[in-house]
């Protein structure tokens, strides 16, 4: 499954361990369903569907479907999507969201989906990074595995930074215990490379990363609103990239909503260059 995902999305990161966790470790209220399509003993398509339990907006859900390019046009994607629609509707979902490469967006639109957002993906080789900026006075940079970093302070910063993040549904229904399980203690997160900017007892900015050996994925980066405009997002992202390069990571990838101009500018300054664009689409069930 991981190998097929890398063929379809070479700019995304999900090794086998992450795929296994996404299928086996989820909250019961998500009503998660994972399915594969098999042909000749090989997996030629797979996908997942689950209710969105991170938002206060009732009835939200998400679907992800991918099909081997050599097996498209045979109804595999359609069969998976129909199963997921039926499953989510039975689970009480009112609306569902998907992301699709531009060459696949028409497939979703023919099934009643409407484009709601645009997501850009970018990559940067870690062989020639720009110099790491200096931290502002009174600001310290910590890795997530630093014993001095308080998880409560990280949780507060992540919730504040995500409040105005572009999206189809707000991430406003994640309590501390759920955050500990789904984020802080998620084995997919590389705590050695994930980085926070701290002043006193307050986390001001952060970047959360995942790795699979030679590649890095920026899962979420943000700055607490009242501390934006100080270069802190660039500080923590640069620190994470330089540390990753020292650990043998050769390339990093990230994604940003087209409306998130400040973070797109940060990534441009760090050398990221666009490798793909996807459309976010949504439909009523």
C-alpha positions as CSV (number, residue, x, y, z in Angstrom):
1,X,0.0,0.0,0.0
2,X,2.8,2.4,0.9
3,X,4.6,1.6,-2.4
4,X,1.5,2.3,-4.4
5,X,1.0,5.6,-2.6
6,X,4.5,6.7,-3.4
7,X,3.9,6.0,-7.1
8,X,0.7,8.1,-7.1
9,X,2.0,10.8,-4.8
10,X,5.8,10.9,-4.9
11,X,5.8,14.2,-3.1
12,X,4.0,12.8,0.0
13,X,5.4,10.7,2.8
14,X,3.7,7.6,4.3
15,X,5.9,4.6,4.8
16,X,4.4,1.2,5.7
17,X,4.4,1.9,9.4
18,X,2.3,5.0,9.0
19,X,-0.1,3.2,6.6
20,X,-0.5,0.5,9.2
21,X,-1.2,3.0,12.0
22,X,-3.7,4.9,9.9
23,X,-5.7,1.7,9.5
24,X,-5.4,0.2,12.9
25,X,-5.1,3.1,15.3
26,X,-8.1,5.4,15.2
27,X,-10.8,6.6,17.5
28,X,-14.0,4.5,17.4
29,X,-16.2,7.6,16.8
30,X,-14.3,8.2,13.5
31,X,-16.1,5.1,12.1
32,X,-13.0,4.6,10.0
33,X,-13.1,2.3,7.0
34,X,-10.1,1.2,4.9
35,X,-10.4,-0.9,1.7
36,X,-8.1,-2.2,-1.0
37,X,-8.7,-3.2,-4.6
38,X,-6.7,-6.3,-5.6
39,X,-5.9,-7.7,-9.1
40,X,-3.7,-10.6,-9.9
41,X,-2.4,-10.7,-6.3
42,X,-1.3,-7.1,-6.3
43,X,-2.9,-4.1,-4.6
44,X,-3.9,-1.7,-7.5
45,X,-6.0,0.7,-5.4
46,X,-6.8,1.6,-1.9
47,X,-8.5,4.2,0.2
48,X,-9.9,5.3,3.6
49,X,-13.0,7.1,4.8
50,X,-13.7,8.5,8.3
51,X,-15.8,11.1,10.1
52,X,-13.9,14.3,11.0
53,X,-13.9,14.3,14.8
54,X,-11.5,17.3,15.0
55,X,-14.2,19.9,14.2
56,X,-17.3,21.2,15.9
57,X,-19.2,21.3,12.6
58,X,-21.5,18.3,12.6
59,X,-21.5,15.7,9.9
60,X,-18.1,16.3,8.3
61,X,-16.0,13.5,6.8
62,X,-13.0,12.8,4.6
63,X,-12.3,10.3,1.9
64,X,-8.9,9.4,0.3
65,X,-8.7,7.2,-2.8
66,X,-5.8,6.3,-5.0
67,X,-5.5,3.9,-8.0
68,X,-2.5,2.6,-9.8
69,X,-2.1,4.7,-13.0
70,X,-1.8,1.5,-15.0
71,X,-5.2,0.2,-13.8
72,X,-7.3,3.4,-14.1
73,X,-10.4,3.5,-16.3
74,X,-11.6,0.1,-15.1
75,X,-14.0,1.3,-12.4
76,X,-11.8,0.7,-9.4
77,X,-11.9,4.2,-8.1
78,X,-15.6,4.4,-8.7
79,X,-16.2,1.2,-6.7
80,X,-14.1,2.4,-3.8
81,X,-15.8,5.8,-3.7
82,X,-19.3,4.3,-3.8
83,X,-18.5,2.0,-0.9
84,X,-17.1,5.0,1.1
85,X,-20.2,7.2,0.3
86,X,-22.5,4.5,1.5
87,X,-20.4,3.9,4.7
88,X,-20.2,7.5,5.6
89,X,-23.9,8.2,5.0
90,X,-24.8,5.3,7.2
91,X,-22.4,6.7,9.8
92,X,-24.3,10.0,9.9
93,X,-22.0,12.1,7.7
94,X,-23.7,15.0,5.8
95,X,-20.7,16.2,3.8
96,X,-17.4,14.8,2.7
97,X,-14.1,16.2,1.4
98,X,-11.4,14.8,-0.8
99,X,-8.1,16.0,-2.4
100,X,-7.3,15.2,-6.0
101,X,-4.5,15.9,-8.4
102,X,-5.5,18.3,-11.1
103,X,-5.7,15.4,-13.6
104,X,-8.1,13.5,-11.3
105,X,-10.3,16.4,-10.2
106,X,-12.7,15.8,-13.1
107,X,-13.3,12.2,-11.7
108,X,-14.5,13.8,-8.5
109,X,-16.6,16.5,-10.2
110,X,-18.4,13.9,-12.2
111,X,-19.5,12.4,-8.9
112,X,-21.0,15.6,-7.5
113,X,-17.9,17.2,-5.9
114,X,-17.3,20.9,-6.2
115,X,-13.9,22.6,-5.9
116,X,-13.5,24.4,-2.6
117,X,-9.8,25.1,-2.3
118,X,-6.3,24.7,-4.0
119,X,-3.4,23.1,-2.3
120,X,0.2,23.5,-3.5
121,X,3.0,21.0,-2.8
122,X,6.6,22.0,-2.8
123,X,10.0,20.3,-2.2
124,X,13.5,21.4,-1.4
125,X,16.8,19.5,-1.5
126,X,18.7,19.8,1.8
127,X,22.1,20.0,0.2
128,X,22.3,23.8,-0.1
129,X,20.0,25.4,2.4
130,X,20.1,29.1,3.1
131,X,21.8,30.1,6.5
132,X,19.7,29.5,9.6
133,X,18.4,32.9,10.9
134,X,19.2,34.0,14.4
135,X,16.5,33.8,17.0
136,X,15.1,37.1,18.3
137,X,16.1,38.2,21.7
138,X,14.5,36.1,24.5
139,X,13.5,33.3,22.1
140,X,14.9,29.8,22.4
141,X,14.7,26.9,19.9
142,X,13.8,23.5,21.2
143,X,13.3,20.1,19.6
144,X,10.1,18.3,20.5
145,X,12.1,15.7,22.4
146,X,13.7,18.3,24.6
147,X,12.7,17.6,28.2
148,X,12.3,21.3,28.8
149,X,9.4,21.6,26.3
150,X,6.0,21.4,28.0
151,X,3.4,19.5,26.0
152,X,0.6,21.7,27.4
153,X,2.4,24.8,26.0
154,X,2.7,23.0,22.6
155,X,-1.0,22.1,22.6
156,X,-2.0,25.7,23.3
157,X,0.2,27.0,20.5
158,X,-1.1,24.4,18.0
159,X,-4.7,25.2,18.8
160,X,-4.2,29.0,18.6
161,X,-2.2,28.7,15.3
162,X,-4.8,26.4,13.7
163,X,-7.8,28.5,14.5
164,X,-7.5,30.6,11.3
165,X,-5.9,28.0,9.1
166,X,-7.6,27.8,5.7
167,X,-9.8,24.7,5.4
168,X,-13.3,23.3,4.8
169,X,-14.0,22.8,8.5
170,X,-12.3,24.4,11.5
171,X,-10.0,22.3,13.7
172,X,-11.7,23.4,16.9
173,X,-12.8,20.3,18.7
174,X,-9.5,18.7,19.8
175,X,-9.2,18.4,23.6
176,X,-5.8,17.9,25.3
177,X,-6.2,14.1,25.8
178,X,-7.2,13.5,22.2
179,X,-4.3,15.7,21.1
180,X,-1.9,13.7,23.2
181,X,-3.0,10.5,21.5
182,X,-3.5,11.8,17.9
183,X,-0.5,14.2,17.7
184,X,2.0,14.4,20.6
185,X,2.3,10.6,21.0
186,X,1.9,9.8,17.3
187,X,4.9,7.6,16.4
188,X,4.7,9.1,12.8
189,X,6.1,12.4,14.2
190,X,9.8,12.7,14.3
191,X,10.2,14.4,17.8
192,X,14.0,14.8,17.2
193,X,13.4,17.1,14.2
194,X,10.1,18.7,15.1
195,X,10.9,22.2,16.5
196,X,9.4,24.9,18.6
197,X,10.3,28.5,19.3
198,X,9.9,29.3,23.0
199,X,9.9,32.4,25.2
200,X,9.5,31.9,28.9
201,X,6.9,29.1,29.3
202,X,5.1,30.0,26.1
203,X,5.5,28.3,22.7
204,X,5.4,31.0,20.0
205,X,5.9,28.9,16.8
206,X,6.4,25.3,15.8
207,X,6.9,22.9,12.9
208,X,6.0,19.3,13.1
209,X,7.8,16.9,10.8
210,X,7.6,13.2,9.8
211,X,10.5,11.3,8.2
212,X,11.0,8.0,6.3
213,X,14.8,7.9,6.3
214,X,15.8,10.1,3.3
215,X,12.7,12.3,3.1
216,X,11.0,14.7,5.4
217,X,7.3,15.9,5.4
218,X,6.2,19.1,7.2
219,X,3.0,18.0,8.7
220,X,2.0,21.3,10.3
221,X,3.8,24.6,11.0
222,X,2.4,27.7,12.6
223,X,2.9,30.8,14.8
224,X,0.6,32.0,17.6
225,X,-1.3,35.0,16.0
226,X,0.1,37.7,18.4
227,X,3.6,36.7,17.5
228,X,3.3,36.6,13.7
229,X,5.5,38.9,11.6
230,X,8.7,38.2,13.7
231,X,10.1,35.6,11.4
232,X,9.4,32.7,13.8
233,X,7.9,30.3,11.3
234,X,11.0,30.7,9.2
235,X,13.2,30.2,12.3
236,X,11.7,26.9,13.3
237,X,11.4,25.5,9.8
238,X,15.0,26.4,9.0
239,X,16.2,24.9,12.3
240,X,14.3,21.6,11.5
241,X,15.7,21.5,7.9
242,X,19.3,22.1,9.0
243,X,18.9,19.4,11.7
244,X,17.4,17.0,9.2
245,X,20.2,17.5,6.8
246,X,22.7,16.7,9.6
247,X,20.7,13.5,10.2
248,X,21.1,12.4,6.6
249,X,17.7,13.5,5.2
250,X,18.2,14.5,1.6
251,X,14.8,16.2,0.6
252,X,11.9,17.8,2.3
253,X,8.3,18.3,1.1
254,X,5.4,20.5,2.4
255,X,2.0,21.7,1.4
256,X,0.1,25.0,1.7
257,X,-3.3,26.3,0.9
258,X,-3.3,28.8,-2.0
259,X,-4.7,31.4,0.4
260,X,-1.9,31.0,3.0
261,X,0.4,33.7,1.5
262,X,2.7,34.2,4.5
263,X,3.6,30.5,4.8
264,X,4.1,30.2,1.0
265,X,6.5,33.2,1.2
266,X,8.4,31.5,4.1
267,X,8.8,28.3,2.1
268,X,9.9,30.2,-1.0
269,X,12.6,31.9,1.2
270,X,13.8,28.5,2.4
271,X,14.2,27.2,-1.2
272,X,11.0,25.2,-1.6
273,X,9.9,24.9,-5.2
274,X,6.4,23.7,-6.4
275,X,6.2,20.1,-7.5
276,X,2.4,19.6,-7.7
277,X,-1.0,21.2,-7.1
278,X,-4.1,19.5,-5.9
279,X,-7.7,20.6,-5.7
280,X,-9.8,20.2,-2.5
281,X,-13.3,19.2,-3.3
282,X,-16.5,18.7,-1.3
283,X,-20.0,17.3,-1.8
284,X,-23.1,16.7,0.2
285,X,-23.9,13.0,0.9
